Amino acid sequence: MTFEEFAVAKLPALLRFAAVLTGDRALAEDAVQEVLIRAHERWNKIGGLDRPELYVRKMVVNEFLSWRRRSWRLVPAGRGTDMDDRASPDHASGLAERDALLAEIGKLPGRQRAVLALRYYEGLSDAEIAEVVGCKPGTVRGYASRALARLRVELTTESPPDSRVHREGMRIEGAIK
């Protein structure tokens, strides 16, 4: 597969994934552009891998984490509607819950956020996430556990007891997709 074929086939998925990580479509486009420039320079090596999309996705995660380190004051403030172009029902309570969840996800440390995005948005296993993030599967489970615990605490203290988020728990998959 040539780089051009890869870029045409995988660009929309890479942009959606980066938007989930960054919380901002413009920042996601910048990150993916930087990654694709670097991937193009090394495509002979990357294109020969069994799953080049995993390698490029890892590059996106690394780019996101390095941007978070450089601009530690930046807290993504994108609206939930900036995350994805897929249609969803227009329910005010659902949108409010989604916005609250996305705001809390935006406050998570970079690696925890990356693990949640890879697990719930990309559907990767712990071993695949460990490969992308560059750690062990046990560490992935630890990041996910701490991130979910923090989200549970933040959302249950802010939500009234009769809200759907409080009764049903968090729905990360629905909030991110």
Secondary structure, 3 states (H helix, E strand, C coil): CCHHHHHHHHHHHHHHHHHHHHCCHHHHHHHHHHHHHHHHHCHHHHCCCCCHHHHHHHHHHHHHHHHHHHCCCCCCCCCHHHCCCCCCCCCHHHHHHHHHHHHHHHCCCHHHHHHHHHHHHCCCCHHHHHHHHCCCHHHHHHHHHHHHHHHHHHHHHHCCCCCHHHHHCCCHHHHHC
